[in-house]
Amino acid sequence: MKKLSALFLSIAILTLCSACENQTIDNSSNTDNTSSTDDSSKPDLNFGDPIDKHENPITYYTKEEVKEMIEKNGNLKVNDGFFYALVPKTVDHVSEFVTGLACQLQPKEELEEFKTVFKYLFPNHELDENCLYYYNGYDDVDNTLAVNEAFFPLSNKEVYDTYMAGGYVHGGLTFMAYTEAWSKREESVCLFYRSPFGNDYCVFNKGVLQKYDAELNGKTTYSASDIVSVRDYEGVKRLPPDSEEKFKLLDDKEISVKDAVKFFEDYIVSIPVASKHSGYNIHVDEVNVYRLPDNEHYIYFFRNSREFDNIPFTFWDGTGTGNDEPDLSEGLMAVTDDVDWVYAPYNANEAFDEKRYTEFIPFEEAVKTISEKLTDYVDFKVTRAELMYKVSERIYWGSIIGENFERARPVWKLTLENPNDDVTYVAYLDALTGDFSGGR
């Protein structure tokens, strides 16, 4: 089997502020895609309070029913080797809404939340105050008190006092970090995030897989990292999240992909946070199965997205239309009863200004329209058919986290393979307007 390529994460660290006011608005239709530090250019935003979670009952078509609707169109055939359908048969409503990042907590609340989350994630691992840092990577930062250039230790009284006074260490706290990178141990963990938990940059690692690698190489100590690479393992399967296939993980127990996905999603949702979830959960979109070097054990690597009101957002799968920004979230399970590593759980995203629709373009009509937009000279293989949310425009993207807003809309999405060139394409049809877009 060929090895699957690892995804290397590029983290964009954004400018932060110590407080954030409630968004009050005039619902201006500013669609400027550029960041601006000039308050005079900022539109009046009045989205009110974030939306609380609410019910949105959904029933789904079976794969067989979805396949029948797809294959009524001459140039579309379902890929029998990999096919995933998330097509509502009935749904209470779909929505158009504004999505944004949560405001950063005040210093005291931030520290309290960080320790609460740490205790939940690592119940058997004692927090070492000497490994607790504020990370600030700005070029103009005075690094006199920093460790390794950008990590400012909370154990230093001057750093602690500066932070608690609201200064966030020389003008802006980027994120909080717990890392044992400079003191290798027999048991190691790490936790990085900008409060509240689940905001733009958020990652934790329990070190199970990295401990396995260390022991495999005859080492007794290691350091859990914020980035976990799977490129050295053998990729054996790419499976939809509803797969019943089972594999044995590092605790010598088998668990199906479907059950592992449910455990993962439930675990992330149950992590205690100070912010409201505002309708968002996490949704596993795809699972990659890797065989470990002992040829006996496997791990599950999840690709995820946000889920609003029981409907997921588009996720990063290497395709796109050129103007969309799919969610990039990942996770890893190395044992059957825990989550080892996660990047971007989206717990702290917020939703505003929701408009609900009970009538929208039905799937069968959407597929017919998409088919007509595609060439008749290729029989495309459909690997996925889904109702999803997709970011349609930036309303305002300012320099301060908590002031970044995008509008999301419901879309029908088909993922297509061209058997002539083995290239994967995506086709979107706006479920409200019927507008088509597509790309590779």
C-alpha positions as CSV (number, residue, x, y, z in Angstrom):
1,M,0.0,0.0,0.0
2,K,1.3,3.5,-0.7
3,K,1.8,5.8,2.2
4,L,-0.7,8.7,2.5
5,S,0.7,12.1,2.7
6,A,0.5,13.9,6.0
7,L,-1.2,17.3,6.3
8,F,1.1,20.0,7.6
9,L,-0.8,22.7,9.4
10,S,0.0,26.3,8.7
11,I,-1.1,28.3,11.7
12,A,-2.0,32.0,11.1
13,I,-1.7,33.8,14.3
14,L,-4.0,36.8,14.4
15,T,-3.9,40.1,16.3
16,L,-5.8,40.0,19.6
17,C,-7.3,42.3,22.1
18,S,-8.0,41.9,25.8
19,A,-11.7,42.6,25.7
20,C,-14.5,42.5,23.1
21,E,-17.7,44.4,23.1
22,N,-21.1,42.9,22.0
23,Q,-21.7,43.3,18.3
24,T,-24.4,45.9,17.6
25,I,-25.3,46.4,14.1
26,D,-26.8,48.0,11.2
27,N,-26.5,44.8,9.1
28,S,-24.5,46.6,6.5
29,S,-23.6,44.5,3.5
30,N,-19.9,45.2,3.6
31,T,-18.1,42.4,1.8
32,D,-14.5,43.7,1.9
33,N,-12.1,40.8,2.0
34,T,-9.2,42.8,3.4
35,S,-8.2,43.3,7.0
36,S,-8.2,46.9,8.3
37,T,-7.0,48.5,11.5
38,D,-8.8,51.8,10.7
39,D,-12.0,51.9,12.8
40,S,-13.4,54.5,10.4
41,S,-13.7,51.8,7.7
42,K,-15.5,49.3,9.9
43,P,-19.2,48.8,9.1
44,D,-21.8,49.1,11.8
45,L,-22.5,45.5,12.8
46,N,-25.5,44.7,14.8
47,F,-26.0,41.0,15.0
48,G,-27.2,40.9,18.6
49,D,-26.5,38.0,20.9
50,P,-25.2,34.7,19.6
51,I,-27.7,32.1,18.7
52,D,-28.3,29.4,21.3
53,K,-28.6,25.7,20.3
54,H,-32.0,24.7,19.0
55,E,-33.7,21.7,17.6
56,N,-33.6,20.9,13.9
57,P,-35.0,17.4,13.4
58,I,-33.7,15.6,10.3
59,T,-34.4,12.2,8.7
60,Y,-32.2,10.9,5.9
61,Y,-32.5,9.0,2.7
62,T,-30.8,5.7,2.5
63,K,-27.7,5.3,0.3
64,E,-29.8,3.2,-2.1
65,E,-32.4,5.9,-2.4
66,V,-29.7,8.6,-3.0
67,K,-28.0,6.3,-5.5
68,E,-31.3,5.9,-7.5
69,M,-31.8,9.7,-7.6
70,I,-28.2,10.3,-8.8
71,E,-28.1,7.6,-11.5
72,K,-31.3,8.9,-13.2
73,N,-28.8,11.3,-14.8
74,G,-26.8,9.8,-17.6
75,N,-23.4,11.3,-16.7
76,L,-23.5,10.5,-13.0
77,K,-22.7,7.1,-11.5
78,V,-22.2,6.3,-7.8
79,N,-18.7,5.0,-6.9
80,D,-19.4,1.7,-5.2
81,G,-16.0,1.5,-3.7
82,F,-16.5,4.7,-1.6
83,F,-19.8,6.4,-1.3
84,Y,-21.2,8.6,1.5
85,A,-24.6,10.1,1.6
86,L,-25.9,12.7,4.0
87,V,-29.1,13.8,2.2
88,P,-32.1,14.8,4.3
89,K,-35.4,13.3,3.5
90,T,-37.1,15.7,5.9
91,V,-35.6,18.6,7.8
92,D,-37.3,21.2,9.9
93,H,-35.3,24.1,8.3
94,V,-32.1,25.3,6.7
95,S,-30.6,28.6,7.5
96,E,-28.6,31.6,6.2
97,F,-26.6,33.1,9.0
98,V,-23.5,35.0,10.1
99,T,-20.6,33.0,11.6
100,G,-17.8,34.4,13.7
101,L,-15.1,33.8,16.3
102,A,-15.7,34.3,20.0
103,C,-14.2,37.1,22.0
104,Q,-11.1,36.3,24.1
105,L,-11.7,36.0,27.8
106,Q,-10.3,38.3,30.4
107,P,-7.0,37.2,31.9
108,K,-8.3,35.7,35.2
109,E,-11.2,33.9,33.4
110,E,-8.8,32.7,30.7
111,L,-6.4,31.1,33.2
112,E,-9.2,29.5,35.2
113,E,-10.7,28.0,32.0
114,F,-7.4,26.8,30.8
115,K,-6.8,24.8,34.0
116,T,-10.4,23.5,33.9
117,V,-10.0,22.2,30.4
118,F,-6.5,20.8,31.2
119,K,-7.9,18.8,34.1
120,Y,-10.7,17.4,31.9
121,L,-8.4,16.4,29.1
122,F,-5.6,15.0,31.2
123,P,-7.2,13.8,34.5
124,N,-4.1,11.7,35.4
125,H,-1.5,14.2,34.5
126,E,-0.4,16.9,37.0
127,L,-0.2,20.4,35.6
128,D,3.4,21.7,36.1
129,E,3.2,25.5,36.5
130,N,6.7,25.7,35.1
131,C,5.3,24.4,31.7
132,L,2.5,27.0,31.4
133,Y,3.2,29.8,29.0
134,Y,1.7,32.6,27.0
135,Y,2.8,32.5,23.4
136,N,3.4,35.8,21.6
137,G,5.1,35.6,18.2
138,Y,4.9,39.3,17.1
139,D,8.1,40.7,15.5
140,D,8.3,43.7,17.8
141,V,8.0,41.7,21.1
142,D,10.7,42.1,23.7
143,N,11.7,38.5,24.2
144,T,13.8,39.2,27.3
145,L,11.5,37.2,29.5
146,A,10.6,34.6,26.9
147,V,11.7,31.0,26.6
148,N,12.6,29.8,23.1
149,E,11.9,33.3,21.7
150,A,8.1,33.4,22.0
151,F,6.9,31.5,25.0
152,F,6.6,33.6,28.1
153,P,6.5,31.5,31.3
154,L,3.7,32.2,33.7
155,S,5.9,31.0,36.5
156,N,7.9,34.3,36.1
157,K,6.2,36.8,38.4
158,E,6.9,39.7,36.1
159,V,5.2,37.9,33.2
160,Y,2.3,36.8,35.4
161,D,1.7,40.3,36.8
162,T,1.9,41.9,33.3
163,Y,-0.7,39.4,32.1
164,M,-3.1,39.7,35.0
165,A,-2.9,43.5,34.7
166,G,-4.3,43.1,31.2
167,G,-1.2,43.8,29.2
168,Y,-0.9,40.3,27.8
169,V,2.8,40.4,27.6
170,H,4.0,43.3,25.5
171,G,0.8,44.4,23.8
172,G,-1.0,41.2,22.9
173,L,-1.5,37.6,24.0
174,T,-1.6,35.3,21.0
175,F,-2.6,32.1,22.9
176,M,-2.0,30.1,26.0
177,A,0.2,27.1,25.9
178,Y,1.1,24.1,28.1
179,T,4.1,22.3,26.7
180,E,6.7,20.0,28.2
181,A,8.9,20.4,25.1
182,W,11.9,21.5,27.2
183,S,11.7,18.8,29.8
184,K,11.3,15.4,28.1
185,R,9.3,12.9,30.3
186,E,8.0,9.3,30.4
187,E,4.5,10.8,30.1
188,S,4.0,14.0,28.2
189,V,1.0,16.1,27.1
190,C,0.4,19.5,25.5
191,L,-2.5,22.0,25.2
192,F,-2.5,25.2,23.1
193,Y,-5.4,27.5,22.6
194,R,-6.6,31.1,22.4
195,S,-9.5,31.4,24.8
196,P,-12.3,30.5,25.0
197,F,-11.4,26.9,24.2
198,G,-12.2,26.0,20.6
199,N,-11.4,29.4,19.0
200,D,-9.4,29.9,15.9
201,Y,-6.2,28.1,17.1
202,C,-6.8,25.1,19.4
203,V,-4.8,21.9,19.8
204,F,-4.3,19.2,22.4
205,N,-2.1,16.1,22.4
206,K,-2.2,13.3,25.0
207,G,0.9,11.8,23.6
208,V,-0.3,8.2,23.2
209,L,1.0,7.9,19.6
210,Q,4.2,9.7,20.2
211,K,4.9,7.5,23.2
212,Y,4.4,4.5,21.0
213,D,6.9,5.9,18.5
214,A,9.4,6.6,21.2
215,E,9.2,3.1,22.6
216,L,9.5,1.7,19.1
217,N,12.8,3.5,18.7
218,G,14.1,2.4,22.1
219,K,13.5,5.7,23.9
220,T,12.0,6.1,27.4
221,T,11.2,9.8,27.2
222,Y,9.5,12.0,24.6
223,S,7.7,15.3,24.3
224,A,4.1,15.6,23.1
225,S,3.9,18.0,20.2
226,D,1.2,20.3,18.9
227,I,1.6,18.8,15.4
228,V,1.2,15.0,14.9
229,S,2.4,13.6,11.6
230,V,1.1,10.3,10.1
231,R,3.2,10.4,7.0
232,D,5.5,7.5,8.1
233,Y,2.6,5.1,8.6
234,E,1.0,3.0,6.0
235,G,-2.4,4.4,4.8
236,V,-4.6,1.4,4.3
237,K,-8.2,2.8,3.9
238,R,-10.1,6.0,3.4
239,L,-13.6,5.4,4.8
240,P,-16.8,7.4,5.2
241,P,-17.8,8.1,8.8
242,D,-20.7,5.6,8.8
243,S,-18.4,2.6,7.9
244,E,-18.9,-0.6,9.9
245,E,-15.4,-1.8,9.4
246,K,-13.4,-2.5,12.5
247,F,-9.7,-2.2,13.3
248,K,-7.6,-3.0,16.4
249,L,-6.1,0.1,18.1
250,L,-3.2,0.4,20.5
251,D,-5.2,-0.9,23.5
252,D,-5.6,-4.2,21.7
253,K,-9.4,-3.6,21.3
254,E,-11.4,-3.4,18.1
255,I,-13.8,-0.6,17.4
256,S,-15.7,0.2,14.2
257,V,-15.2,3.4,12.3
258,K,-18.8,4.4,13.0
259,D,-18.5,3.8,16.7
260,A,-15.1,5.6,16.9
261,V,-16.7,8.6,15.1
262,K,-19.5,8.8,17.6
263,F,-17.1,8.6,20.5
264,F,-14.9,11.3,19.0
265,E,-17.8,13.7,18.4
266,D,-19.4,13.1,21.8
267,Y,-16.0,13.6,23.5
268,I,-15.4,17.0,21.9
269,V,-18.8,18.3,22.6
270,S,-18.5,17.3,26.3
271,I,-15.3,19.3,26.8
272,P,-16.1,22.1,29.4
273,V,-15.9,25.6,27.9
274,A,-16.7,29.0,29.2
275,S,-18.4,30.2,26.0
276,K,-21.7,29.1,24.7
277,H,-21.7,26.5,21.9
278,S,-24.2,28.7,20.0
279,G,-25.5,25.8,17.9
280,Y,-22.1,24.4,16.9
281,N,-20.9,20.9,17.3
282,I,-18.0,19.0,15.5
283,H,-18.7,16.7,12.6
284,V,-16.4,13.9,11.3
285,D,-16.5,13.9,7.5
286,E,-14.0,11.3,6.6
287,V,-11.7,8.8,8.3
288,N,-8.3,7.6,7.2
289,V,-7.0,4.3,8.7
290,Y,-3.3,3.9,9.2
291,R,-1.4,0.7,10.0
292,L,1.3,1.1,12.6
293,P,4.8,-0.4,12.1
294,D,4.1,-3.4,14.2
295,N,1.7,-4.5,11.5
296,E,-0.9,-5.4,14.2
297,H,-2.4,-2.1,15.4
298,Y,-4.1,0.8,13.6
299,I,-5.0,4.4,14.3
300,Y,-8.0,6.5,13.0
301,F,-7.3,9.9,11.6
302,F,-10.4,12.1,11.3
303,R,-11.1,15.1,9.0
304,N,-13.7,17.3,10.5
305,S,-15.8,20.4,10.2
306,R,-18.2,22.5,12.2
307,E,-21.8,21.4,12.5
308,F,-24.5,24.0,12.9
309,D,-28.0,23.0,13.7
310,N,-27.3,19.3,12.7
311,I,-25.9,20.3,9.3
312,P,-22.1,20.2,8.8
313,F,-19.9,22.8,7.1
314,T,-17.8,22.0,4.0
315,F,-14.5,20.4,5.1
316,W,-11.0,20.6,3.7
317,D,-10.5,17.7,1.3
318,G,-8.0,19.1,-1.2
319,T,-10.7,20.4,-3.5
320,G,-12.5,23.7,-3.8
321,T,-14.1,26.3,-6.0
322,G,-11.5,28.9,-5.6
323,N,-13.7,31.2,-3.5
324,D,-14.7,28.9,-0.6
325,E,-13.0,28.5,2.7
326,P,-13.7,24.9,4.0
327,D,-13.2,24.0,7.6
328,L,-9.8,22.5,8.5
329,S,-10.2,20.3,11.6
330,E,-8.4,17.1,12.4
331,G,-8.3,14.5,15.1
332,L,-6.7,11.2,16.0
333,M,-7.7,8.1,18.0
334,A,-5.0,5.7,19.0
335,V,-7.1,3.8,21.7
336,T,-10.7,2.9,21.7
337,D,-11.8,4.9,24.8
338,D,-10.0,8.2,24.4
339,V,-9.1,10.9,21.9
340,D,-5.4,11.4,21.5
341,W,-4.9,14.5,19.4
342,V,-7.2,17.3,18.0
343,Y,-6.7,20.4,15.9
344,A,-9.5,22.9,15.7
345,P,-12.7,21.6,17.5
346,Y,-14.6,24.8,16.8
347,N,-16.3,24.8,20.2
348,A,-16.2,28.6,20.5
349,N,-17.5,29.7,17.1
350,E,-20.6,31.8,17.3
351,A,-23.6,32.3,15.0
352,F,-25.7,35.4,14.5
353,D,-28.5,36.9,12.4
354,E,-30.1,33.6,11.4
355,K,-32.8,33.4,8.7
356,R,-34.6,30.1,8.5
357,Y,-36.2,28.5,5.4
358,T,-38.6,25.6,5.4
359,E,-38.6,25.4,1.6
360,F,-35.5,24.9,-0.5
361,I,-34.4,23.1,-3.7
362,P,-34.9,19.3,-3.2
363,F,-32.0,17.0,-3.7
364,E,-33.3,15.3,-6.9
365,E,-33.8,18.6,-8.6
366,A,-30.3,19.8,-7.4
367,V,-28.7,16.7,-8.8
368,K,-30.4,17.2,-12.2
369,T,-29.2,20.8,-12.4
370,I,-25.6,19.8,-11.5
371,S,-25.7,17.0,-14.1
372,E,-26.8,19.5,-16.7
373,K,-23.8,21.8,-15.8
374,L,-21.3,19.0,-16.4
375,T,-20.1,17.6,-19.7
376,D,-22.0,14.7,-21.3
377,Y,-18.7,13.2,-22.4
378,V,-17.7,11.9,-19.0
379,D,-19.5,9.6,-16.7
380,F,-18.5,11.1,-13.3
381,K,-18.3,8.8,-10.3
382,V,-20.1,10.4,-7.3
383,T,-18.2,9.6,-4.0
384,R,-20.2,12.0,-1.7
385,A,-23.7,13.6,-1.7
386,E,-24.4,16.0,1.1
387,L,-26.4,19.0,2.4
388,M,-23.8,21.3,3.9
389,Y,-23.2,24.9,5.0
390,K,-20.7,26.9,2.9
391,V,-19.2,30.3,3.6
392,S,-20.5,32.6,0.8
393,E,-18.9,35.9,1.7
394,R,-16.9,37.9,4.2
395,I,-19.0,40.6,5.8
396,Y,-16.1,42.1,7.8
397,W,-12.6,40.8,8.5
398,G,-11.0,43.1,11.0
399,S,-7.7,43.1,12.9
400,I,-9.3,42.1,16.2
401,I,-10.4,38.5,16.9
402,G,-14.1,38.6,17.8
403,E,-14.7,41.1,14.9
404,N,-14.4,38.6,12.0
405,F,-17.7,37.7,10.4
406,E,-18.7,35.6,7.4
407,R,-22.1,34.6,5.9
408,A,-22.9,31.0,5.5
409,R,-25.5,29.5,3.2
410,P,-26.9,25.9,2.7
411,V,-25.6,24.1,-0.4
412,W,-26.0,20.7,-2.0
413,K,-22.5,19.3,-2.6
414,L,-21.5,16.4,-4.9
415,T,-17.9,15.2,-4.8
416,L,-17.0,13.7,-8.2
417,E,-14.2,11.6,-9.6
418,N,-13.3,11.8,-13.3
419,P,-12.2,8.3,-14.2
420,N,-10.4,9.6,-17.3
421,D,-7.8,11.6,-15.3
422,D,-8.4,10.4,-11.7
423,V,-9.0,14.0,-10.6
424,T,-11.5,14.8,-7.8
425,Y,-14.0,17.7,-8.4
426,V,-16.7,19.3,-6.3
427,A,-20.0,20.7,-7.4
428,Y,-22.1,23.0,-5.3
429,L,-25.6,24.1,-5.8
430,D,-27.0,26.8,-3.5
431,A,-30.1,25.2,-1.9
432,L,-31.9,28.5,-1.9
433,T,-31.0,30.2,-5.2
434,G,-29.9,27.3,-7.4
435,D,-26.6,29.1,-8.2
436,F,-23.9,26.6,-9.3
437,S,-20.2,26.6,-8.6
438,G,-17.6,23.9,-9.0
439,G,-13.9,23.2,-9.0
440,R,-11.1,20.7,-8.3
